[in-house]
Amino acid sequence: MPATDPPAVPEQDVVPEQDVVAERDAVAERGLATERRIAAFDFDGTLTRRDTLVPFLVYACGRSKVASALAAVGPGAVSGRFRPPPEGHHRDRTKERLLARLFTGDEAARVAEAGVAYAARLPALLRTDMAERLAWHQREGHEVVIVSASLCVYLEPFATDHRVNHVLAVSLEADDEGRLTGRLVGPNVRGAEKAVRLRAWLDGDRPLHLWAYGNSSGDDELLEMATSPTRVGRRRRRPGYPP
């Protein structure tokens, strides 16, 4: 099947794609050649028009419980902007505290069931331009992976329904009795952790071509890994300028 040009993604910073044959030859010279062509997508604000995490929390836990949890962790989030925690980003710590308040002791099976039901709502939130870009990668036979700070409980069912090959996202830890501990399995998947997770998934492979799509500073390290990085969104900046 001959290659086709990808659909345009408006209002973005695009780094022109390198010639695929030249890239293959350069990789082969280093003895790391693979035939993998991979497209890595952030989810919230990149594939979708808006955040999906808080609406899921409301769906799974109820509006009043989420409002109470947000009120409880809010002061810490504000202070963290001025006195960053010794380890990690203040947004990561706030998210961990919020999820712990909402899910500690909950049944993992119940939350997983809520995730499957919520995933069915997500197609209505997809950006048309990015859905077209996703479909183009799939038609071309590229591997597609979502790399996101959102939760696996709804991203994995979404991926299954939309022929996405893999999900690298936030998992909630469960104990041997099937109850959530309130902790995450590993760090929050934002910033440098996105690159860490993607490299671990690649397991030493150097793809022939890697496309990456993101919309925020939390995607910078993911975009830096790509042959063809694309920053999606309304904000424009010249190459070399900080976001």
GROMACS elastic network, one bead per residue, 0.5 to 0.9 nm:
[ bonds ]
;  ai    aj funct       b0    kb
    1   140     6  0.79334   500
    2   140     6  0.84312   500
    3   140     6  0.65651   500
    4   136     6  0.82858   500
    4   140     6  0.76919   500
    5     8     6  0.88530   500
    5   136     6  0.84114   500
    6     9     6  0.88725   500
    6   132     6  0.84635   500
    6   133     6  0.63869   500
    6   136     6  0.60310   500
    6   137     6  0.77608   500
    7   129     6  0.75597   500
    7   130     6  0.87480   500
    7   132     6  0.65596   500
    7   133     6  0.58198   500
    7   136     6  0.72743   500
    8   129     6  0.72090   500
    8   130     6  0.88641   500
    8   132     6  0.87011   500
    8   133     6  0.76567   500
    9    12     6  0.67471   500
    9    14     6  0.88784   500
    9   129     6  0.56594   500
    9   130     6  0.67722   500
    9   132     6  0.88366   500
    9   133     6  0.75469   500
    9   230     6  0.88758   500
    9   232     6  0.74359   500
    9   233     6  0.89716   500
   10    13     6  0.89967   500
   10   129     6  0.75444   500
   10   232     6  0.79463   500
   10   233     6  0.78849   500
   10   234     6  0.83886   500
   11   231     6  0.89944   500
   11   232     6  0.68966   500
   11   233     6  0.56629   500
   11   234     6  0.51024   500
   11   235     6  0.72746   500
   11   236     6  0.72273   500
   12   215     6  0.88069   500
   12   230     6  0.69728   500
   12   231     6  0.55587   500
   12   233     6  0.53868   500
   12   234     6  0.64578   500
   12   235     6  0.70540   500
   12   236     6  0.63415   500
   12   237     6  0.88513   500
   13   229     6  0.85756   500
   13   230     6  0.59871   500
   13   231     6  0.52030   500
   13   232     6  0.68579   500
   13   233     6  0.82781   500
   13   235     6  0.82422   500
   13   236     6  0.61483   500
   13   237     6  0.69250   500
   13   238     6  0.78369   500
   13   239     6  0.80423   500
   14    17     6  0.86657   500
   14   228     6  0.78844   500
   14   229     6  0.67438   500
   14   231     6  0.66605   500
   14   232     6  0.84970   500
   15    18     6  0.89629   500
   15   227     6  0.87220   500
   15   228     6  0.60474   500
   15   229     6  0.60114   500
   15   230     6  0.65238   500
   15   231     6  0.89183   500
   15   239     6  0.83414   500
   16   228     6  0.66874   500
   16   229     6  0.84839   500
   17    20     6  0.81350   500
   17   211     6  0.87623   500
   17   227     6  0.68734   500
   17   228     6  0.52021   500
   17   229     6  0.84552   500
   18    21     6  0.87446   500
   18    22     6  0.76206   500
   18    23     6  0.69749   500
   18   209     6  0.88665   500
   18   227     6  0.70198   500
   18   228     6  0.73783   500
   19    22     6  0.53971   500
   19    23     6  0.62507   500
   19    24     6  0.87616   500
   20    23     6  0.50306   500
   20    24     6  0.61386   500
   20    25     6  0.86723   500
   20   208     6  0.74105   500
   20   209     6  0.69835   500
   21    24     6  0.50602   500
   21    25     6  0.62514   500
   21    26     6  0.86324   500
   21   208     6  0.88864   500
   22    25     6  0.51466   500
   22    26     6  0.61546   500
   22    27     6  0.86133   500
   23    26     6  0.51106   500
   23    27     6  0.61571   500
   23    28     6  0.85083   500
   23   208     6  0.66981   500
   23   209     6  0.74599   500
   23   227     6  0.87588   500
   24    27     6  0.51978   500
   24    28     6  0.60421   500
   24    29     6  0.86423   500
   24    33     6  0.68240   500
   24    34     6  0.82225   500
   24    35     6  0.83135   500
   24   207     6  0.88699   500
   24   208     6  0.56133   500
   24   209     6  0.81043   500
   25    29     6  0.62038   500
   25    30     6  0.88521   500
   25    33     6  0.82043   500
   26    29     6  0.52427   500
   26    30     6  0.67591   500
   26    33     6  0.85711   500
   27    30     6  0.52747   500
   27    31     6  0.65758   500
   27    32     6  0.56596   500
   27    33     6  0.52068   500
   27    34     6  0.81960   500
   27   206     6  0.76097   500
   27   207     6  0.86189   500
   27   208     6  0.73128   500
   28    32     6  0.57659   500
   28    34     6  0.82000   500
   29    32     6  0.76539   500
   29    33     6  0.80324   500
   30    33     6  0.76131   500
   32   204     6  0.88134   500
   32   205     6  0.71410   500
   32   206     6  0.60303   500
   32   207     6  0.86393   500
   33    36     6  0.89340   500
   33   205     6  0.80077   500
   33   206     6  0.65479   500
   33   207     6  0.73547   500
   33   208     6  0.68490   500
   34    37     6  0.86373   500
   34   205     6  0.67856   500
   34   206     6  0.62682   500
   34   207     6  0.56492   500
   34   208     6  0.58132   500
   35   206     6  0.88703   500
   35   207     6  0.65189   500
   35   208     6  0.54681   500
   35   209     6  0.84008   500
   36   142     6  0.74621   500
   36   143     6  0.74216   500
   36   205     6  0.83840   500
   36   206     6  0.79599   500
   36   208     6  0.55019   500
   36   209     6  0.69973   500
   36   210     6  0.84327   500
   37   141     6  0.80902   500
   37   142     6  0.51306   500
   37   143     6  0.62038   500
   37   144     6  0.87911   500
   37   207     6  0.58034   500
   37   208     6  0.56153   500
   37   210     6  0.59930   500
   37   211     6  0.81147   500
   38   137     6  0.84133   500
   38   142     6  0.54049   500
   38   144     6  0.58180   500
   38   145     6  0.74775   500
   38   207     6  0.69276   500
   38   208     6  0.82530   500
   38   209     6  0.63905   500
   38   211     6  0.62379   500
   38   212     6  0.83993   500
   39   134     6  0.82537   500
   39   137     6  0.70130   500
   39   142     6  0.67300   500
   39   143     6  0.61857   500
   39   145     6  0.63048   500
   39   146     6  0.84874   500
   39   209     6  0.84469   500
   39   210     6  0.58367   500
   39   212     6  0.57554   500
   39   213     6  0.79402   500
   40   143     6  0.84684   500
   40   144     6  0.59824   500
   40   146     6  0.57131   500
   40   147     6  0.64948   500
   40   198     6  0.85933   500
   40   210     6  0.74595   500
   40   211     6  0.61222   500
   40   213     6  0.63433   500
   40   214     6  0.87888   500
   40   222     6  0.82803   500
   40   226     6  0.87405   500
   41    46     6  0.72466   500
   41    47     6  0.71616   500
   41   134     6  0.85805   500
   41   144     6  0.76748   500
   41   145     6  0.63268   500
   41   147     6  0.58901   500
   41   148     6  0.78548   500
   41   211     6  0.84031   500
   41   212     6  0.58730   500
   41   214     6  0.65120   500
   42    45     6  0.78404   500
   42    46     6  0.57660   500
   42    47     6  0.68402   500
   42   145     6  0.88037   500
   42   146     6  0.58330   500
   42   147     6  0.51296   500
   42   148     6  0.52217   500
   42   149     6  0.83168   500
   42   212     6  0.80510   500
   42   213     6  0.60826   500
   42   214     6  0.51790   500
   42   215     6  0.76384   500
   42   219     6  0.73088   500
   42   222     6  0.88351   500
   43    46     6  0.52653   500
   43    48     6  0.62003   500
   43    51     6  0.86488   500
   43    52     6  0.86450   500
   43   146     6  0.66388   500
   43   147     6  0.71178   500
   43   148     6  0.57180   500
   43   149     6  0.81806   500
   43   150     6  0.76149   500
   43   155     6  0.88254   500
   43   213     6  0.89736   500
   43   214     6  0.79180   500
   44    47     6  0.63123   500
   44    48     6  0.53189   500
   44    49     6  0.70743   500
   44    50     6  0.57869   500
   44    51     6  0.50693   500
   44    52     6  0.62628   500
   44    53     6  0.83193   500
   44   148     6  0.75645   500
   44   149     6  0.83760   500
   44   150     6  0.75431   500
   44   214     6  0.89113   500
   44   215     6  0.84261   500
   45    49     6  0.50324   500
   45    51     6  0.64032   500
   45    52     6  0.88811   500
   45   127     6  0.85114   500
   45   214     6  0.79394   500
   45   215     6  0.62361   500
   45   216     6  0.83204   500
   45   232     6  0.81857   500
   45   233     6  0.78732   500
   46    49     6  0.69383   500
   46    50     6  0.82577   500
   46   126     6  0.85937   500
   46   127     6  0.76338   500
   46   130     6  0.72131   500
   46   213     6  0.69458   500
   46   214     6  0.56535   500
   46   215     6  0.56071   500
   46   216     6  0.88204   500
   46   231     6  0.85490   500
   46   232     6  0.61499   500
   46   233     6  0.75347   500
   47    50     6  0.88639   500
   47   125     6  0.83486   500
   47   126     6  0.56405   500
   47   127     6  0.57943   500
   47   128     6  0.85874   500
   47   129     6  0.86439   500
   47   130     6  0.55180   500
   47   131     6  0.67224   500
   47   134     6  0.84720   500
   47   213     6  0.86505   500
   47   214     6  0.86594   500
   48    51     6  0.74960   500
   48    52     6  0.80929   500
   48   122     6  0.80895   500
   48   123     6  0.84398   500
   48   124     6  0.87282   500
   48   125     6  0.52629   500
   48   127     6  0.51861   500
   48   128     6  0.88067   500
   48   130     6  0.80308   500
   48   131     6  0.87312   500
   49   125     6  0.58514   500
   49   126     6  0.60909   500
   49   127     6  0.55614   500
   50   125     6  0.73028   500
   50   126     6  0.87362   500
   51    54     6  0.70169   500
   51    55     6  0.76656   500
   51   150     6  0.88709   500
   52    55     6  0.56078   500
   52    56     6  0.62674   500
   52    57     6  0.88850   500
   52   122     6  0.81194   500
   52   125     6  0.86300   500
   52   150     6  0.73789   500
   53    56     6  0.51519   500
   53    57     6  0.63108   500
   53    58     6  0.88083   500
   53   149     6  0.88156   500
   53   150     6  0.59089   500
   53   151     6  0.72483   500
   54    58     6  0.62889   500
   54    59     6  0.85687   500
   54    66     6  0.83316   500
   55    58     6  0.50963   500
   55    59     6  0.61283   500
   55    60     6  0.86299   500
   56    60     6  0.59936   500
   56    61     6  0.82894   500
   56   114     6  0.84234   500
   56   115     6  0.77535   500
   56   118     6  0.67778   500
   56   154     6  0.84328   500
   57    60     6  0.51506   500
   57    61     6  0.56697   500
   57    62     6  0.72903   500
   57    63     6  0.81501   500
   57    66     6  0.67392   500
   57    99     6  0.86860   500
   57   102     6  0.81007   500
   58    61     6  0.53117   500
   58    64     6  0.82557   500
   58    65     6  0.79676   500
   58    66     6  0.60919   500
   58    67     6  0.87045   500
   59    62     6  0.58939   500
   59    63     6  0.76545   500
   59   114     6  0.76304   500
   59   118     6  0.75118   500
   60   110     6  0.87019   500
   60   111     6  0.67588   500
   60   114     6  0.58577   500
   60   115     6  0.78661   500
   60   118     6  0.85299   500
   61    64     6  0.83232   500
   61    65     6  0.63301   500
   61    66     6  0.67003   500
   61   102     6  0.70681   500
   61   103     6  0.83744   500
   61   111     6  0.89843   500
   62    65     6  0.56136   500
   62    66     6  0.63543   500
   62    67     6  0.86982   500
   63    66     6  0.52379   500
   63    67     6  0.60536   500
   63    68     6  0.86586   500
   64    67     6  0.50390   500
   64    68     6  0.61927   500
   64    69     6  0.86170   500
   65    68     6  0.51707   500
   65    69     6  0.61904   500
   65    70     6  0.85991   500
   65   102     6  0.73755   500
   66    69     6  0.50420   500
   66    70     6  0.60403   500
   66    71     6  0.85226   500
   66    98     6  0.84922   500
   66   101     6  0.89423   500
   66   102     6  0.71337   500
   67    70     6  0.51526   500
   67    71     6  0.61789   500
   67    72     6  0.86684   500
   68    71     6  0.51197   500
   68    72     6  0.62511   500
   68    73     6  0.88574   500
   69    72     6  0.50702   500
   69    73     6  0.63306   500
   69    74     6  0.83660   500
   69    97     6  0.87110   500
   69    98     6  0.60774   500
   69    99     6  0.86228   500
   69   101     6  0.62215   500
   69   102     6  0.68779   500
   70    73     6  0.53208   500
   70    74     6  0.56774   500
   70    98     6  0.66730   500
   71    74     6  0.51557   500
   71    75     6  0.75866   500
   72    75     6  0.70527   500
   72    76     6  0.82246   500
   72    98     6  0.82849   500
   72   101     6  0.88939   500
   73    76     6  0.55090   500
   73    77     6  0.64341   500
   73    94     6  0.63931   500
   73    95     6  0.86167   500
   73    97     6  0.66764   500
   73    98     6  0.63561   500
   73   101     6  0.89604   500
   74    77     6  0.50609   500
   74    78     6  0.64175   500
   74    79     6  0.88001   500
   74    94     6  0.78493   500
   75    78     6  0.52217   500
   75    79     6  0.62560   500
   75    80     6  0.84980   500
   76    79     6  0.51718   500
   76    80     6  0.59256   500
   76    81     6  0.88027   500
   76    90     6  0.84333   500
   76    93     6  0.88160   500
   76    94     6  0.69912   500
   77    80     6  0.51154   500
   77    81     6  0.67453   500
   77    90     6  0.65404   500
   77    91     6  0.68777   500
   77    93     6  0.81409   500
   77    94     6  0.57332   500
   78    81     6  0.55438   500
   78    82     6  0.73948   500
   78    90     6  0.88630   500
   79    82     6  0.54570   500
   79    83     6  0.59454   500
   79    84     6  0.78060   500
   79    90     6  0.87417   500
   80    85     6  0.64648   500
   80    89     6  0.83681   500
   80    90     6  0.51447   500
   80    91     6  0.79469   500
   80    93     6  0.87725   500
   80    94     6  0.85657   500
   81    84     6  0.59755   500
   81    90     6  0.66660   500
   81    91     6  0.86202   500
   83    86     6  0.89124   500
   83    90     6  0.86239   500
   84    87     6  0.81999   500
   84    88     6  0.81408   500
   84    89     6  0.68704   500
   84    90     6  0.58075   500
   85    88     6  0.65611   500
   85    89     6  0.68974   500
   85    90     6  0.61146   500
   85    93     6  0.79509   500
   86    89     6  0.86856   500
   87    90     6  0.86676   500
   87    93     6  0.88740   500
   88    91     6  0.84267   500
   88    92     6  0.67058   500
   88    93     6  0.72804   500
   88   187     6  0.89574   500
   89    92     6  0.52929   500
   89    93     6  0.66770   500
   89    94     6  0.88532   500
   90    93     6  0.51628   500
   90    94     6  0.61656   500
   90    95     6  0.85918   500
   91    94     6  0.50835   500
   91    95     6  0.61175   500
   91    96     6  0.86149   500
   92    95     6  0.51441   500
   92    96     6  0.62081   500
   92    97     6  0.87087   500
   92   187     6  0.81500   500
   92   188     6  0.61322   500
   92   189     6  0.89186   500
   92   190     6  0.83335   500
   93    96     6  0.51077   500
   93    97     6  0.62480   500
   93    98     6  0.86137   500
   93   188     6  0.88648   500
   94    97     6  0.52040   500
   94    98     6  0.61411   500
   94    99     6  0.86725   500
   95    98     6  0.50582   500
   95    99     6  0.61475   500
   95   100     6  0.84716   500
   95   188     6  0.83237   500
   96    99     6  0.52980   500
   96   100     6  0.60717   500
   96   101     6  0.86699   500
   96   182     6  0.80060   500
   96   183     6  0.70414   500
   96   184     6  0.72502   500
   96   188     6  0.80921   500
   97   100     6  0.50663   500
   97   101     6  0.62250   500
   97   102     6  0.87122   500
   97   182     6  0.83335   500
   97   183     6  0.87566   500
   98   101     6  0.52683   500
   98   102     6  0.63643   500
   98   103     6  0.86899   500
   99   102     6  0.51232   500
   99   103     6  0.58707   500
   99   104     6  0.78216   500
   99   172     6  0.86306   500
   99   182     6  0.63748   500
   99   183     6  0.77693   500
   99   184     6  0.85685   500
  100   103     6  0.54533   500
  100   104     6  0.53116   500
  100   180     6  0.88747   500
  100   181     6  0.76018   500
  100   183     6  0.62869   500
  100   184     6  0.87131   500
  101   104     6  0.62367   500
  101   182     6  0.71771   500
  102   105     6  0.89589   500
  102   106     6  0.82530   500
  102   182     6  0.78249   500
  103   106     6  0.52027   500
  103   107     6  0.83123   500
  103   108     6  0.88461   500
  103   111     6  0.85535   500
  103   172     6  0.86988   500
  103   179     6  0.89047   500
  103   180     6  0.62805   500
  103   181     6  0.75107   500
  103   182     6  0.55879   500
  103   183     6  0.89210   500
  104   107     6  0.88364   500
  104   179     6  0.77284   500
  104   180     6  0.54093   500
  104   181     6  0.50423   500
  104   183     6  0.79211   500
  105   108     6  0.87291   500
  105   174     6  0.89526   500
  105   179     6  0.53902   500
  105   180     6  0.52221   500
  105   181     6  0.60484   500
  105   182     6  0.72533   500
  106   109     6  0.87395   500
  106   110     6  0.76684   500
  106   111     6  0.76313   500
  106   178     6  0.86327   500
  106   179     6  0.54671   500
  106   180     6  0.53963   500
  106   181     6  0.80587   500
  106   182     6  0.85907   500
  107   110     6  0.53487   500
  107   111     6  0.65860   500
  107   112     6  0.87293   500
  107   174     6  0.84702   500
  107   177     6  0.88341   500
  107   178     6  0.60999   500
  107   180     6  0.61636   500
  108   111     6  0.52379   500
  108   112     6  0.60663   500
  108   113     6  0.85799   500
  108   172     6  0.83705   500
  108   173     6  0.86450   500
  108   174     6  0.65277   500
  108   178     6  0.55882   500
  108   179     6  0.53001   500
  108   180     6  0.56557   500
  109   112     6  0.50144   500
  109   113     6  0.61028   500
  109   114     6  0.86120   500
  109   178     6  0.72416   500
  109   179     6  0.82153   500
  110   113     6  0.51184   500
  110   114     6  0.62860   500
  110   115     6  0.86518   500
  111   115     6  0.61546   500
  111   116     6  0.88028   500
  111   153     6  0.73286   500
  112   116     6  0.64059   500
  112   117     6  0.88078   500
  112   153     6  0.53935   500
  112   154     6  0.76035   500
  113   116     6  0.52340   500
  113   117     6  0.64419   500
  113   118     6  0.86355   500
  113   153     6  0.82494   500
  114   117     6  0.51842   500
  114   118     6  0.60093   500
  114   119     6  0.85126   500
  114   153     6  0.80386   500
  114   154     6  0.79338   500
  115   118     6  0.50469   500
  115   119     6  0.60037   500
  115   120     6  0.88467   500
  115   151     6  0.86573   500
  115   152     6  0.82750   500
  115   155     6  0.79545   500
  115   156     6  0.87251   500
  115   157     6  0.74898   500
  116   119     6  0.51968   500
  116   120     6  0.68553   500
  116   153     6  0.70921   500
  116   154     6  0.57181   500
  116   155     6  0.86889   500
  116   156     6  0.84235   500
  116   157     6  0.56656   500
  116   158     6  0.78070   500
  117   120     6  0.55632   500
  117   121     6  0.74454   500
  117   154     6  0.80451   500
  117   157     6  0.88201   500
  118   121     6  0.54196   500
  118   122     6  0.70378   500
  118   154     6  0.64533   500
  118   158     6  0.89683   500
  119   122     6  0.53144   500
  119   123     6  0.80000   500
  119   153     6  0.86104   500
  119   154     6  0.50944   500
  119   155     6  0.68414   500
  119   156     6  0.84395   500
  119   157     6  0.61443   500
  119   158     6  0.52248   500
  119   159     6  0.89994   500
  119   161     6  0.88466   500
  120   123     6  0.69486   500
  120   124     6  0.88260   500
  120   154     6  0.88265   500
  120   157     6  0.83038   500
  120   158     6  0.71629   500
  120   161     6  0.86333   500
  121   124     6  0.61688   500
  121   125     6  0.76923   500
  122   125     6  0.53049   500
  122   126     6  0.68418   500
  122   158     6  0.75276   500
  123   126     6  0.53513   500
  123   127     6  0.89218   500
  123   158     6  0.85318   500
  124   127     6  0.86350   500
  126   129     6  0.86588   500
  126   130     6  0.74117   500
  126   131     6  0.64467   500
  127   130     6  0.53600   500
  127   131     6  0.60191   500
  127   132     6  0.85903   500
  128   131     6  0.51115   500
  128   132     6  0.62327   500
  128   133     6  0.87084   500
  129   132     6  0.52087   500
  129   133     6  0.63754   500
  129   134     6  0.88006   500
  130   134     6  0.60697   500
  130   135     6  0.84715   500
  130   232     6  0.88083   500
  131   134     6  0.50435   500
  131   135     6  0.61652   500
  131   136     6  0.86121   500
  132   135     6  0.50550   500
  132   136     6  0.61697   500
  132   137     6  0.88009   500
  133   136     6  0.50372   500
  133   137     6  0.64321   500
  133   138     6  0.87512   500
  134   137     6  0.53186   500
  134   138     6  0.64154   500
  134   139     6  0.88107   500
  134   144     6  0.79005   500
  134   164     6  0.89442   500
  135   138     6  0.50444   500
  135   139     6  0.61702   500
  135   140     6  0.86330   500
  136   139     6  0.50861   500
  136   140     6  0.62230   500
  136   141     6  0.87279   500
  136   142     6  0.88559   500
  137   140     6  0.51224   500
  137   141     6  0.64048   500
  137   142     6  0.53337   500
  137   143     6  0.76405   500
  137   144     6  0.73552   500
  138   141     6  0.51145   500
  138   142     6  0.56618   500
  138   143     6  0.72574   500
  138   144     6  0.73034   500
  138   163     6  0.80559   500
  138   164     6  0.83498   500
  139   142     6  0.76220   500
  143   164     6  0.77326   500
  143   165     6  0.61709   500
  143   166     6  0.83942   500
  144   163     6  0.83735   500
  144   164     6  0.54047   500
  144   165     6  0.53377   500
  144   166     6  0.67705   500
  144   167     6  0.88351   500
  145   159     6  0.87311   500
  145   164     6  0.62535   500
  145   165     6  0.57975   500
  145   167     6  0.56091   500
  145   168     6  0.72769   500
  145   198     6  0.88460   500
  146   155     6  0.82468   500
  146   159     6  0.81516   500
  146   164     6  0.75949   500
  146   165     6  0.84229   500
  146   166     6  0.65065   500
  146   168     6  0.59843   500
  146   169     6  0.76028   500
  147   150     6  0.87639   500
  147   166     6  0.87817   500
  147   167     6  0.62585   500
  147   169     6  0.58734   500
  147   189     6  0.75256   500
  147   190     6  0.85998   500
  147   194     6  0.63546   500
  147   195     6  0.88894   500
  147   197     6  0.80403   500
  147   198     6  0.75238   500
  147   222     6  0.85009   500
  148   151     6  0.78168   500
  148   152     6  0.88561   500
  148   155     6  0.87940   500
  148   167     6  0.79443   500
  148   168     6  0.63643   500
  148   170     6  0.73888   500
  148   189     6  0.59757   500
  148   190     6  0.69269   500
  148   194     6  0.73985   500
  148   219     6  0.89870   500
  149   168     6  0.85002   500
  149   169     6  0.55258   500
  149   170     6  0.58136   500
  149   188     6  0.61473   500
  149   190     6  0.55711   500
  149   194     6  0.84116   500
  150   153     6  0.89203   500
  150   154     6  0.84160   500
  150   155     6  0.74343   500
  150   169     6  0.60222   500
  150   170     6  0.59352   500
  150   171     6  0.88564   500
  150   188     6  0.88558   500
  150   189     6  0.79290   500
  151   154     6  0.61627   500
  151   155     6  0.62605   500
  151   156     6  0.84986   500
  151   169     6  0.59035   500
  151   171     6  0.60683   500
  151   172     6  0.78399   500
  152   156     6  0.53683   500
  152   157     6  0.82255   500
  152   167     6  0.72933   500
  152   168     6  0.77533   500
  152   169     6  0.55382   500
  152   170     6  0.56216   500
  152   171     6  0.55144   500
  152   172     6  0.81240   500
  153   156     6  0.61365   500
  153   157     6  0.72202   500
  153   170     6  0.85367   500
  153   171     6  0.73190   500
  153   172     6  0.83033   500
  154   157     6  0.55354   500
  154   158     6  0.62365   500
  154   159     6  0.86724   500
  155   159     6  0.59973   500
  155   160     6  0.86395   500
  155   167     6  0.70043   500
  155   169     6  0.78332   500
  156   160     6  0.62622   500
  156   161     6  0.87057   500
  156   164     6  0.88164   500
  156   166     6  0.78910   500
  156   167     6  0.62731   500
  156   169     6  0.89333   500
  157   160     6  0.50953   500
  157   161     6  0.62827   500
  157   162     6  0.86703   500
  158   161     6  0.51979   500
  158   162     6  0.61821   500
  158   163     6  0.85864   500
  158   164     6  0.81620   500
  159   162     6  0.51275   500
  159   163     6  0.58551   500
  159   165     6  0.70573   500
  159   166     6  0.71399   500
  159   167     6  0.71689   500
  160   163     6  0.54693   500
  160   164     6  0.63192   500
  160   165     6  0.78735   500
  160   166     6  0.87775   500
  161   164     6  0.78836   500
  164   167     6  0.77591   500
  168   189     6  0.78188   500
  168   194     6  0.80378   500
  168   197     6  0.66440   500
  168   198     6  0.74063   500
  168   201     6  0.83528   500
  169   188     6  0.80003   500
  169   189     6  0.59334   500
  169   194     6  0.86063   500
  169   197     6  0.86244   500
  170   184     6  0.69510   500
  170   185     6  0.71271   500
  170   186     6  0.79137   500
  170   187     6  0.78895   500
  170   188     6  0.61786   500
  170   189     6  0.61862   500
  171   183     6  0.88973   500
  171   184     6  0.58558   500
  171   185     6  0.54066   500
  171   186     6  0.79333   500
  171   188     6  0.89272   500
  172   180     6  0.67806   500
  172   181     6  0.78249   500
  172   182     6  0.71067   500
  172   183     6  0.62638   500
  172   185     6  0.59135   500
  173   179     6  0.83987   500
  173   180     6  0.57087   500
  173   181     6  0.58005   500
  173   182     6  0.68226   500
  173   183     6  0.55384   500
  173   184     6  0.53278   500
  173   185     6  0.53622   500
  174   177     6  0.77482   500
  174   178     6  0.56463   500
  174   179     6  0.52036   500
  174   181     6  0.55475   500
  174   182     6  0.81245   500
  174   183     6  0.82900   500
  174   185     6  0.89506   500
  175   178     6  0.54462   500
  175   179     6  0.55141   500
  175   180     6  0.62782   500
  175   181     6  0.63901   500
  176   179     6  0.74850   500
  177   180     6  0.89098   500
  180   183     6  0.76549   500
  181   184     6  0.83526   500
  183   186     6  0.86787   500
  184   187     6  0.68111   500
  184   188     6  0.75180   500
  185   188     6  0.85451   500
  186   189     6  0.84942   500
  187   190     6  0.85367   500
  187   193     6  0.71892   500
  188   191     6  0.88654   500
  188   193     6  0.71440   500
  188   194     6  0.88019   500
  189   192     6  0.80514   500
  189   193     6  0.52015   500
  189   194     6  0.53851   500
  189   195     6  0.89610   500
  189   196     6  0.89076   500
  189   197     6  0.77949   500
  189   218     6  0.89884   500
  190   193     6  0.54699   500
  190   194     6  0.54199   500
  190   195     6  0.87105   500
  190   218     6  0.53168   500
  190   219     6  0.68476   500
  190   221     6  0.89419   500
  191   194     6  0.57903   500
  191   195     6  0.75689   500
  191   217     6  0.72551   500
  191   219     6  0.56942   500
  191   220     6  0.65529   500
  191   221     6  0.59845   500
  191   222     6  0.75544   500
  192   195     6  0.54282   500
  192   196     6  0.63929   500
  192   197     6  0.88599   500
  192   218     6  0.79072   500
  192   219     6  0.81909   500
  192   220     6  0.79770   500
  192   221     6  0.54773   500
  192   222     6  0.75095   500
  193   197     6  0.60490   500
  193   198     6  0.84593   500
  193   221     6  0.82560   500
  193   222     6  0.87413   500
  194   197     6  0.52875   500
  194   198     6  0.61844   500
  194   199     6  0.86293   500
  194   218     6  0.84260   500
  194   219     6  0.73310   500
  194   221     6  0.69480   500
  194   222     6  0.58514   500
  195   198     6  0.50992   500
  195   199     6  0.60433   500
  195   200     6  0.84869   500
  195   219     6  0.88130   500
  195   221     6  0.57852   500
  195   222     6  0.50814   500
  195   223     6  0.86399   500
  195   224     6  0.86381   500
  195   225     6  0.72597   500
  196   199     6  0.53264   500
  196   200     6  0.62092   500
  196   201     6  0.86928   500
  196   222     6  0.88689   500
  197   200     6  0.51065   500
  197   201     6  0.61737   500
  197   202     6  0.86438   500
  198   201     6  0.50764   500
  198   202     6  0.61778   500
  198   203     6  0.86498   500
  198   222     6  0.80146   500
  199   202     6  0.50149   500
  199   203     6  0.62507   500
  199   204     6  0.70956   500
  199   205     6  0.83528   500
  200   203     6  0.50663   500
  200   204     6  0.75818   500
  201   204     6  0.84150   500
  201   205     6  0.89648   500
  202   205     6  0.52393   500
  202   206     6  0.75330   500
  202   207     6  0.82854   500
  203   206     6  0.89359   500
  206   209     6  0.83707   500
  206   210     6  0.89190   500
  207   210     6  0.61983   500
  208   227     6  0.88615   500
  209   226     6  0.77782   500
  209   227     6  0.59414   500
  209   228     6  0.78204   500
  210   225     6  0.78184   500
  210   226     6  0.50213   500
  210   227     6  0.51265   500
  210   228     6  0.63670   500
  210   229     6  0.82265   500
  211   223     6  0.82701   500
  211   225     6  0.88599   500
  211   226     6  0.54924   500
  211   227     6  0.60242   500
  211   229     6  0.58215   500
  211   230     6  0.76951   500
  212   222     6  0.68325   500
  212   223     6  0.55455   500
  212   224     6  0.86294   500
  212   225     6  0.79530   500
  212   226     6  0.56702   500
  212   227     6  0.80027   500
  212   228     6  0.64309   500
  212   230     6  0.61152   500
  212   231     6  0.84002   500
  213   219     6  0.80764   500
  213   222     6  0.82287   500
  213   223     6  0.68268   500
  213   228     6  0.87412   500
  213   229     6  0.61559   500
  213   231     6  0.58825   500
  213   232     6  0.66331   500
  214   217     6  0.84626   500
  214   218     6  0.82485   500
  214   219     6  0.53791   500
  214   220     6  0.77591   500
  214   222     6  0.79092   500
  214   223     6  0.70505   500
  214   229     6  0.81939   500
  214   230     6  0.65852   500
  214   231     6  0.51075   500
  214   232     6  0.57832   500
  214   233     6  0.85562   500
  215   218     6  0.81015   500
  215   219     6  0.67631   500
  215   220     6  0.88461   500
  215   230     6  0.83804   500
  215   231     6  0.52438   500
  215   233     6  0.58763   500
  215   235     6  0.88553   500
  216   219     6  0.55529   500
  216   220     6  0.72162   500
  216   231     6  0.76287   500
  216   232     6  0.83086   500
  216   233     6  0.86406   500
  216   243     6  0.78109   500
  217   220     6  0.52280   500
  217   221     6  0.84543   500
  217   242     6  0.89341   500
  217   243     6  0.63716   500
  218   221     6  0.75578   500
  218   222     6  0.84252   500
  219   222     6  0.52611   500
  219   223     6  0.61904   500
  219   224     6  0.86775   500
  219   231     6  0.85925   500
  220   223     6  0.51445   500
  220   224     6  0.61443   500
  220   225     6  0.89054   500
  220   231     6  0.88956   500
  220   243     6  0.87967   500
  221   224     6  0.50162   500
  221   225     6  0.66299   500
  222   225     6  0.54846   500
  222   226     6  0.70863   500
  222   229     6  0.84208   500
  223   226     6  0.54112   500
  223   227     6  0.86323   500
  223   228     6  0.80354   500
  223   229     6  0.50086   500
  223   230     6  0.71399   500
  223   231     6  0.78544   500
  224   227     6  0.83390   500
  224   229     6  0.70677   500
  225   228     6  0.87967   500
  225   229     6  0.79724   500
  226   229     6  0.52760   500
  226   230     6  0.88886   500
  231   235     6  0.87773   500
  231   236     6  0.88034   500
  232   235     6  0.81378   500
  233   236     6  0.78789   500
  235   243     6  0.88065   500
  236   243     6  0.89940   500
  237   240     6  0.84788   500
  237   241     6  0.65999   500
  237   242     6  0.81220   500
  237   243     6  0.73579   500
  238   241     6  0.58262   500
  238   242     6  0.88307   500
  239   242     6  0.84454   500
